[in-house]
Amino acid sequence: MPSQDSDRIAPAVTAILIVSAAAVALIFWIVYFRQPAEDAAPYWAASLRAVNATLNSLSAVCIALGIVAIRGGHRRRHIGLMTGALAASGAFLVTYLAYYYFHGDSKFLGEGWIRPVYFFILISHILLSVAVVPLVFLNVFFGVTARYVPHIRLGRITWPIWLYVSVTGVAVYVLLRFFGGGG
């Protein structure tokens, strides 16, 4: 027999999963299926890759410091830092979609040993970024609604994935910038 709390959680979890799936589908459509408007791209669109890397870096720093804060018993600091990570990731998503909307995909031109390294990082980044969207939303839901046991349990899975996605986002940018694909 399910508990009353799980009866109240189920609609929220379902909504989070539906919104996450819709967000991921939109991202995939813009990145992989939509033709970019490169000829009409505004001048500032080219700089969005560097902005994206900066936002990913900020997110990674906030995640790492947020984990240190909660492990040190600093709950309010943890909340602030994780809110910062969420804001940086949200801003990243907006600028990422704008970049792909206007510019389209960037081809990796590097050769030799760096090519398989780049594609390993890129593929793992993409796969885990799909998984992290609902994980982050669910974790925020559990934290905001003071369901700390599932928040802590899910957080132990979420934060390393989220951190990996943020760090590898920066790595993809650096590899494109310095080993082929432009800046």
C-alpha positions in Angstrom: 0.0 0.0 0.0 1.6 3.3 -1.1 2.0 6.1 1.5 0.2 9.4 1.2 3.5 11.2 0.6 4.2 8.9 -2.4 0.7 9.6 -3.7 1.5 13.4 -3.6 5.0 12.9 -5.1 3.9 10.8 -8.1 2.3 13.7 -10.1 5.3 15.9 -9.5 7.7 13.2 -10.5 5.6 12.5 -13.6 5.5 16.2 -14.5 9.3 16.5 -14.0 9.9 13.5 -16.3 7.6 14.9 -19.0 9.1 18.4 -18.8 12.6 16.9 -18.9 11.8 14.7 -21.9 10.3 17.7 -23.7 13.4 19.8 -22.9 15.8 17.1 -24.1 13.7 16.6 -27.3 13.8 20.4 -28.0 17.5 20.5 -27.5 18.1 17.5 -29.8 15.8 19.0 -32.5 17.7 22.3 -32.4 21.2 20.8 -32.3 20.8 17.8 -34.6 17.8 18.3 -36.9 17.2 22.0 -37.4 19.1 23.8 -40.1 21.0 26.7 -38.6 20.4 30.3 -39.7 24.1 30.8 -40.2 23.8 33.4 -42.9 21.6 35.5 -40.7 23.5 34.9 -37.5 24.0 38.0 -35.4 27.6 39.0 -34.8 27.5 38.1 -31.1 26.4 34.4 -31.8 30.0 33.4 -32.4 31.1 34.4 -28.9 28.4 32.2 -27.2 30.7 29.1 -27.1 33.1 31.0 -24.8 30.1 32.2 -22.8 28.9 28.6 -22.5 32.2 27.4 -21.3 32.3 30.1 -18.7 28.8 29.2 -17.5 29.7 25.5 -17.3 32.8 26.4 -15.3 30.7 28.5 -12.9 28.3 25.7 -12.5 31.1 23.2 -11.8 32.6 25.5 -9.1 29.2 26.0 -7.5 28.5 22.3 -7.5 31.9 21.4 -5.9 31.6 24.2 -3.3 28.0 23.2 -2.6 29.1 19.6 -1.8 31.9 20.9 0.4 29.4 23.2 2.2 26.8 20.5 2.9 29.5 18.1 4.1 30.7 20.8 6.4 27.2 21.2 7.8 26.6 24.6 6.1 23.1 24.1 4.8 22.3 27.7 3.8 25.6 28.0 2.0 24.8 24.7 0.2 21.4 26.0 -0.9 23.0 29.2 -2.2 25.7 27.5 -4.1 23.4 24.9 -5.6 21.0 27.6 -6.6 24.0 29.3 -8.3 24.8 26.0 -10.1 21.2 25.7 -11.2 21.2 29.4 -12.4 24.5 28.9 -14.3 23.3 25.7 -15.9 20.0 27.4 -16.8 21.8 30.3 -18.4 24.1 27.9 -20.1 21.1 26.1 -21.6 19.7 29.4 -23.0 23.0 30.5 -24.6 23.7 26.9 -25.8 20.4 26.8 -27.6 20.9 30.3 -29.0 24.3 29.3 -30.3 23.0 26.2 -32.1 19.9 28.1 -33.3 22.1 30.7 -35.1 25.3 28.9 -35.8 24.7 25.1 -35.9 27.2 22.4 -35.1 30.9 22.8 -34.8 33.0 20.2 -36.6 36.0 18.8 -34.8 39.0 18.9 -37.1 41.6 17.5 -34.8 43.5 14.4 -35.9 45.6 11.7 -34.3 45.3 10.6 -30.7 43.2 13.6 -29.7 40.3 12.6 -32.0 39.2 9.5 -30.0 39.7 11.4 -26.8 37.5 14.2 -28.0 34.7 11.9 -29.1 34.8 9.9 -25.9 34.4 13.1 -23.9 31.8 14.4 -26.2 29.7 11.2 -26.3 29.8 10.7 -22.6 29.0 14.4 -22.0 25.9 14.1 -24.3 24.6 10.9 -22.8 25.1 12.1 -19.2 23.6 15.5 -20.0 20.4 13.8 -21.0 20.3 11.9 -17.8 21.2 14.8 -15.5 18.2 17.0 -16.6 15.6 15.0 -14.7 18.0 14.1 -11.9 18.6 17.8 -11.2 14.9 18.7 -11.4 14.0 15.8 -9.1 16.7 16.7 -6.6 15.6 20.3 -6.6 12.0 19.2 -6.0 13.0 17.0 -3.1 15.1 19.7 -1.5 12.5 22.5 -1.9 9.7 20.3 -0.5 11.9 19.3 2.5 12.0 15.6 1.5 15.6 15.3 2.6 16.0 11.5 2.6 15.3 11.2 -1.1 17.1 14.5 -1.7 20.3 13.1 -0.1 20.0 9.7 -1.8 19.4 11.1 -5.2 22.0 13.9 -4.6 24.7 11.3 -4.2 23.9 10.2 -7.8 23.2 13.6 -9.2 26.1 15.8 -8.2 28.9 13.7 -9.7 27.0 13.4 -13.0 26.2 17.1 -13.0 29.8 18.0 -12.2 31.1 15.7 -14.9 28.7 17.2 -17.5 29.8 20.7 -16.5 33.5 19.9 -16.6 33.3 18.0 -19.8 31.3 20.8 -21.4 34.4 23.0 -20.8 36.7 20.3 -22.0 34.7 20.0 -25.3 35.1 23.8 -25.8 38.8 23.7 -25.0 39.4 20.8 -27.4 37.5 22.4 -30.2 39.3 25.7 -29.6 42.8 24.4 -29.5 42.7 21.1 -31.4 40.4 21.9 -34.3 37.0 23.4 -34.9 37.6 27.0 -34.2 36.9 29.3 -31.3 
